[in-house]
Amino acid sequence: MFGIYLHFPFCIRRCKYCDFITYAGKDELMADYAASLISELRIQRRQLPSLPSQVDTVFFGGGTPSLMRSDWVESVLNCIRGEFGLAPDTEITLEANPGTLSPALTNKLREAGVNRLSIGVQSFFERDLDLLGRIHNRSQAIEAIQTAREAGFCNLSLDLMFGIPGQSLADWQANLEQALALNVDHLSLYSLILEPGTQLFNDVRDGKLEVASEELGADMYELALDTLAAEGYGHYEISNWSRGEEFEARHNKIYWKNQPYLGVGAGAHSCINDLRVANTASIEQYIERLLKASPQNASAFPAAVETIELDAYTEQQETMMMGMRLTREGVLESAFQERFGVSIYQVFPNELKRITARGLAKWRDFPDGPHLVLTRRGILLGNQVFQEFV
């Protein structure tokens, strides 16, 4: 599997909890930025001849990619199709804020080639949305999902957040029930993380808000586990559920399986050819660098500010740490052996003993061989497993 991630760092307003590479008030740079994405793609195709012959997944992330004009999205996809080639069943995802999705835009995005929308709802409670600094309201969230269905989207994902200050267990249950009533295909459920430098972090630090307790957060997560299982949603990754394997987020599984991907845009990261590359986070600097570069003589990563060579052991660690997040399939021993020429038992004997002895993980037999997977206890204490491979 090979994917391309495209970062669109523009927002109408920065959310109070956000520490991503996003900017508000820079709309005048959008057109040049969209052109620069295409320039970077063309350079990478020419300067990285060993890239796979086709792309399996494309992901427009942000920021707020639903602020992109549909013709920009179409131009980017046409570039990828012409330069890289798209697999017949390519998953093409675009993250969307409900406050920016009109029926006209949703239809145009579908016509442009997007076949999966990831809609950042976060909550169906107005109080929560206001506290988080979201630009949409409850009715817009519901309308966005219904509009996407009417536009022909057969693969819809919805993001919800738990552990919001003031959120009760009953509130969280109501959020889950509303999401289920909308019959979405995929759910991503995240615990609110207070990041230093964000407004929400400062509000909690200054005593204006009280953070949810760890016990309440754990109860909310377990409620989601049980509620979604009862409704037939498969829990395939720590924070993700789907109505079937065909709706699992294929692009994100590239990350979780530590497979190659290109990151395009300001602040984007690539992991390819044993390299991890980070682009400049500045929109202005990104555009400037791409204006000066040409496909014939530019470096493979013209906007890079950091390049790290990955040794075999680091890749083995990351393969285990990320792969163990996959709660349904975990890490396949034979795939690890084929990739690295050594078994998991040889590389991580002590780590395996510790996590299996504590009942955090176990070996399960699949048709293709044994997989190391988390137990329910391991799912609830996942960080203790992941830290073993850091």
Steps between C-alpha positions, in 0.01 A plus 500: 500500500615851416323825587527874452405746772428862401495760776271802463579716804235769456214554748226756549581502871742301710326264744577549867657154539697490174880481487516380139677694226206721407450872437203734488484823303726397210237432236681713243774235483268208421524511120880518496512228762282266293729557200802425720353163603496402132856622452622293793323190370662537157845546652464195722390282210808595298754500780380178666491249213480203738155601628223240455333503159158598634337669797260303719376781724484880490418705809428874511559601863528824688415752605172509316528337156131565440602864451670393177323583177385182332696583184819514708421156640433371150828647368699337779335165436557530125867568572528191719318295237732620224829495691455198727195307386202416717400147594153407370361501854701793638362635825486880471417667831439865577463636853203733530367745755117495509499879505653511152306225320225630274298267274667658195854445633422145611373411154801660334745316726335171409522590130867596544580146613479508880330178614534523879422790732633522854272746678629667816187521714668460845168532685127543441469728806508875437672556835788272403535653154519848647754391762718338232477803273340315209341708222200269450192411702304179557257549212784571256672177605189293437429680172858446380468124540159489333624724216801274443273198466281684252813589299579130465766449767489134604789525744454755779712534811413710801731631776379531858688615810457386859641632826389856419480718814145483636406199284315228692480128428136552398608775258752266344240226465269748327779592257555133415128442454471799266795378292344154477164649400677666206627158389854612420744241369798585719556663837817654643474567872768703672564600858559873531870569546595833657799624304725775643458827318134446412222716640331200662822400676532855634138507615546179699833618638343827614211323671234618256417141402531167679647212301314167494641239736694199370232276650222675306706486180551126546127450563420691180740287300358175638148624431602553137655152482180334619250725323662477158560126527130450574416699186728291278792741464837328489772645723806472278731769648530657844292806401313371193193292422335406168188324372719247321857448383418674172444825697823490699718805435745359248717810493548503876579129491806592292625693803406228747674235291804725452472492122631770260323829443573844363401814687435807286449854626611724786573297812444168325716197575616222266627154586662346194823319406610470867466876541269712714466848354326808646400799290516860619194595704486850350248546219695795360832316508342191346362698206829686455703180491272339244504809280879478484509125437466322166425133435829459312751626756326524837575270790247224562368692800531869410304622804676276756642643821589165660606164356571200723646170381326208670705200608353149498444484877310830503275374221444177692403696810261720305347201323417347837392819675264604219390152402385415850243779470314276254272330747354247257812383321800627696840406355540196274812308593570375146467852355750631755736211418468560124561874531794494740648152456468429872212396726324710760612247762865565416479879504263552794517190726477687830230739382286207384541323834394808694188589302374140470572422868298803603209398278536806277557309175472146368572298188197418287493260207375639168493322160829674412670410828532632856430865577597681818189692611384697800263346751212713631719582799777597255261723308412685821868528596635542148765757585672247726535269199611766253766630739667159498607564140616862532 
